[in-house]
Amino acid sequence: MSKVDVLLLNLPTGTWYKKKLAEGNSMPPLGIMYIGTYLEKNNYTVKLIDLAVECLNEEEFFKIIEEYNPSIIGMSTYNEAWKVQKVLCRRIKEKHPNIVIAAGGAFATFCNEQILRESMTDFVLRGEGEYAFCQLCDYVIRGTEEKENIKGLCYKGSEGKVVANQNVDRIKDLDLLPFPNRALIKREKYVLPYTISTSRGCPGQCIFCSSKSFWGKGVIMRSAKSVYDEVIDIYNRYGSNIFYITDDTFTASRKRCLEFCKMLRESGISFVWGCESRADVINEEFIKILYESGCHKIQFGMESADNEILRKIKKHVTIEQIENAVICAAKYNMHIQVSYIVGHAFDTEETVKKTIAFAKHLSDDYGARVVCSVNTPFPGTEQFEKRKELGIEIKTDQWEKYLLNSPIINTSHLSINQLRYYLGEGQKLVQ
């Protein structure tokens, strides 16, 4: 027997035992890896299974549970995996009623009452999980903590009423967190096994994104030195000079980004890496520095090719800035990806056609890979909270149908069938 204190599960976004649905996740689940690493630092034993890439049937899955016999199972949750989560929790509790089940992540944060009422989940953790989950382990395993004192924790109290403790405090100094232990995952399962998170939160206010609701106001960043040290740790430990920065807007602090690039150039190691960036911070000089430090892949969020739409969705960027960023990156033959959305609350047929035409222009003239998705009002977003005011009619109450590649809404100007058509037109452009 190899008992562990905690078994961490990254849930798949499809039926959990189907192999074909386990092949789409190409990056490790950094969030739950951070939690596992922090637990290890506090002398808990941890096993992590990423069900998005590991092909396990039910018998194999429960053999693992019997072998490791965890006291707590922690799940990283997604709206797409809600049906999976309910089935999995029920089966675990049927076979192992004494195992405590906890859920975290964005979906758990915004839908905690539903999770506690409709699935056999004992606890939900809202917001950042490192400190709160460790405190939960202190309560369940060591008996050294009171559940009422754990910030961010939700659970059923007397008479089945959901109790929500006060919000978790944000971690102010991310440099204090240990680098995620990559031995927790099977690195060979991922297309991009070495990913790095350098900040939490987003400076943007986009109405289609839940980042500000999850993280709260402001962005907390690791220092350039901390990020560089993690890159060197990956290089020394695993021999990889390739990495990808997962932040929504890595370049939000130009000063920090330039410091990091300088360290990479002076390392004497030839690194190859990629990141996402806002378009409004880009000029040719900045791109040159990024490229010379090894950044050969960059992604920009375009969202729409209509400046009035961009203003209304609070993107705070213009189509001219987006094209300028693509032009600058194209001069250095960077691998450019541009993502955009059809079906914003304010979109009309005219603005959607304009956006798709502009995406085709970026693809044809600059070689950008353009990726189209359909507007989906996820829980925690401003457009979900204000959907009636915005004229958005959601046509399903099943969370697992909230996907970026399958329309679920009518807007004031576009029907669900029109959105299906325009999504298809946009997807034809993907190279």
C-alpha positions in Angstrom: 0.0 0.0 0.0 1.2 3.5 -0.8 -1.2 5.6 1.2 -1.3 9.4 0.5 -3.0 12.2 2.4 -4.4 13.9 -0.6 -5.4 12.7 -4.1 -5.8 15.7 -6.5 -7.9 15.3 -9.7 -8.0 17.5 -12.7 -11.4 16.8 -14.2 -11.8 16.2 -17.9 -14.2 18.4 -20.0 -16.0 15.3 -21.4 -17.0 11.9 -20.2 -14.3 11.0 -17.9 -13.6 7.4 -19.0 -13.6 8.1 -22.8 -10.1 8.0 -24.3 -11.0 10.3 -27.3 -11.9 13.1 -24.9 -8.6 12.7 -23.0 -6.5 13.9 -25.9 -7.3 17.6 -26.1 -5.6 18.9 -23.0 -2.0 19.8 -24.1 -0.9 21.8 -21.1 -0.4 20.6 -17.4 -3.0 21.8 -14.8 -0.8 24.4 -13.2 -3.4 25.6 -10.6 -3.8 22.2 -9.0 -0.1 21.5 -9.3 0.6 24.6 -7.2 -1.8 23.4 -4.6 -0.2 19.9 -4.5 3.3 21.4 -4.2 2.2 23.7 -1.4 0.7 20.7 0.4 4.0 18.8 0.0 5.9 21.8 1.5 3.6 21.4 4.5 4.5 17.7 4.9 1.4 16.2 3.3 1.8 13.3 0.8 0.1 14.0 -2.5 -0.9 12.1 -5.7 -2.2 14.0 -8.7 -4.2 12.5 -11.6 -5.0 14.6 -14.7 -8.1 12.8 -16.0 -8.0 15.1 -19.0 -5.0 13.3 -20.4 -4.9 9.9 -18.5 -7.0 7.2 -20.1 -8.5 5.3 -17.1 -11.6 3.2 -17.0 -13.7 2.9 -13.9 -11.9 -0.2 -12.6 -8.5 1.4 -13.1 -9.6 4.6 -11.4 -10.9 2.9 -8.3 -7.9 0.6 -8.1 -5.8 3.8 -7.8 -8.1 5.0 -5.0 -7.8 1.7 -3.2 -4.0 1.7 -3.5 -3.5 5.3 -2.3 -6.4 5.4 0.1 -6.5 9.2 0.4 -8.1 11.1 3.3 -9.2 13.9 0.9 -9.8 14.1 -2.8 -9.5 17.6 -4.2 -11.0 18.3 -7.6 -10.2 21.1 -10.0 -13.6 21.9 -11.6 -15.0 23.3 -14.9 -18.5 24.0 -16.0 -17.9 21.6 -19.0 -17.2 18.8 -16.5 -20.2 19.4 -14.2 -22.0 16.2 -15.3 -18.8 14.2 -14.9 -18.2 15.7 -11.5 -21.6 14.6 -10.2 -21.2 11.0 -11.4 -17.6 10.8 -10.1 -18.5 12.1 -6.7 -21.4 9.8 -6.4 -19.3 6.7 -7.3 -16.5 7.7 -5.0 -18.9 8.1 -2.0 -20.7 4.8 -2.8 -17.4 2.9 -2.7 -15.5 5.1 -0.1 -18.0 7.0 2.0 -15.3 8.2 4.5 -13.2 10.0 1.9 -13.7 13.8 2.1 -14.3 15.4 -1.3 -13.4 19.1 -1.9 -13.9 21.1 -5.1 -12.1 24.3 -6.3 -11.4 26.4 -9.4 -13.5 29.0 -11.2 -16.6 26.9 -11.6 -16.6 25.9 -7.9 -16.1 29.6 -7.0 -19.1 30.9 -8.9 -21.4 27.9 -8.5 -20.5 26.7 -4.9 -24.1 26.4 -3.7 -25.2 24.3 -6.6 -22.2 22.0 -6.3 -22.9 21.4 -2.6 -26.6 20.8 -3.1 -26.4 18.7 -6.3 -23.2 16.7 -5.9 -21.8 14.6 -3.1 -19.1 17.2 -2.5 -18.3 18.0 1.2 -16.4 21.3 0.7 -16.0 24.0 -1.9 -13.0 26.4 -1.9 -13.5 29.8 -3.5 -10.6 31.7 -5.1 -6.9 30.9 -4.6 -6.5 27.5 -3.2 -3.0 27.0 -1.8 -3.5 28.3 1.7 -7.2 27.4 2.1 -6.7 23.8 0.9 -3.8 23.3 3.2 -5.9 24.6 6.1 -8.7 22.2 5.1 -6.2 19.4 5.3 -5.2 20.7 8.7 -8.9 20.4 9.7 -9.7 17.0 8.2 -6.4 15.1 8.7 -4.5 16.8 11.6 -7.4 18.3 13.5 -5.4 21.5 14.1 -7.8 23.9 12.3 -11.4 24.9 12.7 -13.5 24.9 9.5 -15.2 28.1 10.5 -11.8 29.9 10.3 -10.9 28.8 6.8 -11.4 31.7 4.5 -13.0 30.9 1.1 -14.5 27.6 2.4 -18.2 26.7 1.7 -20.0 23.7 3.3 -23.4 22.6 4.4 -24.3 23.7 7.9 -27.3 22.9 10.0 -30.5 21.9 8.2 -28.6 21.7 4.9 -28.1 25.4 4.6 -24.9 26.4 2.7 -22.4 28.2 4.9 -20.0 30.5 3.0 -17.0 31.7 5.1 -15.6 35.1 4.3 -13.6 35.5 1.1 -10.0 34.2 0.9 -7.2 36.8 1.2 -5.2 37.1 -2.0 -1.6 35.9 -1.9 0.3 39.1 -2.0 3.8 37.8 -2.6 3.8 35.0 -5.3 7.6 34.7 -5.1 7.1 32.9 -1.8 5.2 30.0 -3.4 7.4 27.1 -4.4 7.7 26.3 -8.1 5.1 23.7 -9.1 6.5 20.2 -8.7 6.4 18.7 -12.2 7.1 15.3 -10.9 3.4 15.3 -9.9 2.4 14.9 -13.5 3.3 12.6 -16.4 5.1 15.2 -18.6 5.1 13.0 -21.7 1.3 13.3 -21.8 1.5 17.0 -22.8 2.3 18.9 -26.0 3.6 21.8 -23.9 4.9 20.1 -20.7 6.7 23.2 -19.3 4.3 26.0 -18.7 4.8 28.9 -16.3 2.4 31.2 -14.5 4.0 34.5 -13.7 1.0 36.5 -12.4 -2.5 36.3 -11.1 -5.4 38.5 -12.2 -5.8 40.6 -15.3 -5.6 44.4 -15.8 -8.5 44.1 -18.3 -12.2 44.6 -17.7 -13.7 42.6 -20.5 -17.3 41.7 -19.9 -16.9 38.2 -21.3 -14.1 37.1 -18.9 -14.4 36.0 -15.3 -10.8 36.8 -14.3 -11.6 39.9 -12.3 -14.4 38.1 -10.5 -12.2 35.2 -9.6 -9.0 37.0 -8.6 -10.4 40.3 -7.5 -9.1 43.8 -8.4 -5.6 44.2 -9.7 -2.8 42.0 -10.9 -0.2 40.5 -8.6 3.0 39.6 -10.4 6.0 37.5 -9.6 9.3 39.2 -9.9 11.3 38.8 -13.2 14.0 37.1 -11.1 11.5 34.5 -9.7 10.2 33.7 -13.2 13.8 33.4 -14.6 14.8 31.2 -11.7 11.9 28.8 -12.6 13.0 28.8 -16.3 16.5 27.8 -15.1 15.2 25.2 -12.7 13.3 23.6 -15.6 16.4 23.7 -17.8 18.6 22.2 -15.1 16.1 19.6 -13.8 14.6 18.4 -17.1 17.0 19.7 -19.8 14.3 21.7 -21.6 14.9 25.1 -23.2 11.3 25.4 -24.4 8.6 26.8 -22.2 5.3 28.7 -22.5 4.0 31.5 -20.3 0.3 31.0 -19.6 -0.7 34.4 -18.3 -3.5 36.2 -20.1 -1.3 39.2 -20.5 2.4 38.5 -19.7 3.5 41.8 -21.2 1.2 43.9 -18.9 4.3 45.2 -17.1 6.7 46.2 -19.8 9.4 46.9 -17.2 9.2 43.3 -15.7 9.1 41.8 -19.2 12.2 43.6 -20.3 14.0 42.6 -17.1 13.1 39.0 -17.8 14.2 39.1 -21.4 17.5 40.6 -20.4 18.1 37.7 -18.0 17.3 35.2 -20.7 19.7 36.8 -23.2 22.5 37.0 -20.6 22.0 33.3 -19.5 24.1 32.0 -22.4 21.3 29.5 -23.1 19.2 29.6 -26.3 15.6 29.5 -25.0 12.5 29.2 -27.2 9.2 30.3 -25.7 5.8 31.9 -26.2 3.3 34.1 -24.5 0.1 36.1 -24.8 0.1 39.8 -25.0 -2.3 42.8 -25.2 -1.9 44.5 -28.5 -1.7 48.0 -27.1 1.7 47.5 -25.5 3.4 46.3 -28.6 5.7 48.2 -30.9 8.6 47.1 -33.1 11.3 47.8 -30.5 9.5 45.7 -27.9 8.9 42.8 -30.3 12.6 42.8 -31.3 13.6 42.4 -27.6 11.1 39.6 -27.1 12.2 37.8 -30.3 15.9 38.1 -29.4 15.3 36.6 -26.0 13.7 33.5 -27.7 10.0 34.5 -27.8 9.0 33.1 -31.2 5.3 32.6 -30.5 2.8 35.2 -29.5 -1.0 35.4 -29.1 -3.2 38.5 -29.3 -6.8 38.7 -28.3 -8.7 40.6 -31.1 -12.2 39.7 -30.0 -13.8 42.0 -32.7 -12.8 44.1 -35.7 -15.2 46.8 -34.8 -14.0 49.6 -32.5 -17.4 50.4 -31.2 -17.9 46.7 -30.2 -14.4 46.7 -28.6 -15.4 49.7 -26.6 -18.7 48.2 -25.4 -17.1 44.9 -24.3 -14.5 47.0 -22.4 -11.6 45.5 -24.3 -9.8 48.9 -24.2 -7.8 48.2 -27.4 -8.5 49.3 -31.0 -8.4 47.4 -34.2 -5.5 49.7 -35.4 -3.5 48.6 -32.4 -4.2 45.0 -33.1 -3.1 45.2 -36.7 0.0 47.1 -35.7 0.9 44.4 -33.2 0.5 41.7 -35.8 2.6 43.7 -38.4 5.4 44.1 -35.8 5.4 40.4 -35.0 5.2 39.4 -38.6 8.4 41.3 -39.4 10.2 38.9 -37.1 8.5 35.8 -38.6 7.0 35.0 -35.2 4.3 32.4 -34.9 1.3 34.6 -34.4 -2.1 33.6 -33.1 -5.1 35.9 -33.0 -8.2 34.9 -31.2 -11.6 36.5 -31.7 -15.3 36.0 -30.7 -18.5 36.1 -32.8 -21.8 36.9 -31.1 -21.0 39.6 -28.6 -24.2 41.1 -27.1 -23.8 44.1 -29.4 -22.8 42.3 -32.6 -24.9 42.5 -35.7 -24.5 40.6 -39.0 -22.5 43.5 -40.3 -20.0 43.6 -37.4 -19.6 39.8 -37.4 -18.9 39.8 -41.2 -16.5 42.7 -40.7 -14.6 40.7 -37.9 -14.4 37.5 -40.0 -13.1 39.5 -43.0 -10.5 41.2 -40.9 -9.4 37.9 -39.5 -9.0 36.6 -43.0 -6.9 39.7 -43.8 -4.6 39.0 -40.8 -4.3 35.4 -42.0 -3.7 36.0 -45.7 -1.5 39.1 -45.4 0.6 38.4 -42.3 0.4 34.6 -41.8 -1.4 34.8 -38.5 -3.3 31.8 -37.2 -6.8 33.1 -36.5 -9.0 31.3 -34.0 -12.7 31.8 -33.8 -15.0 31.1 -30.9 -18.6 31.9 -30.1 -19.6 34.2 -27.3 -20.5 32.2 -24.2 -21.6 33.9 -21.0 -19.7 31.9 -18.4 -20.6 32.2 -14.7 -18.7 35.0 -13.0 -18.6 37.2 -16.1 -20.2 40.6 -16.3 -22.2 39.5 -19.3 -23.6 36.5 -17.4 -24.7 38.7 -14.4 -26.2 41.4 -16.7 -27.5 39.1 -19.5 -31.0 40.4 -19.5 -29.9 44.0 -19.6 -27.6 43.1 -22.5 -30.3 41.3 -24.4 -28.6 37.9 -24.1 -31.0 34.9 -23.9 -29.3 31.7 -22.7 -31.0 28.7 -24.3 -29.8 26.0 -21.9 -29.5 25.4 -18.1 -26.9 22.7 -18.5 -23.5 23.9 -17.6 -21.7 21.3 -19.7 -23.1 22.9 -22.8 -21.4 26.2 -22.1 -18.6 25.8 -24.7 -16.7 28.1 -27.0 -17.5 26.0 -30.1 -21.2 25.5 -29.7 -23.7 28.5 -29.5 -26.1 28.6 -26.6 -27.5 32.1 -26.9 -29.7 34.5 -28.9 -28.7 38.1 -28.8 -30.8 41.2 -29.6 -29.5 41.1 -33.2 -28.4 37.5 -33.8 -30.2 34.1 -33.4 -28.5 30.9 -32.2 -28.7 29.6 -35.8 -27.0 32.7 -37.2 -24.3 32.3 -34.6 -23.8 28.6 -35.7 -23.4 29.8 -39.3 -20.9 32.5 -38.5 -18.9 30.3 -36.2 -18.6 27.8 -39.0 -17.4 30.6 -41.4 -14.8 31.7 -38.9 -13.6 28.2 -38.2 -13.0 27.7 -42.0 -10.1 30.2 -41.7 -8.1 28.2 -39.2 -4.8 27.0 -40.8 
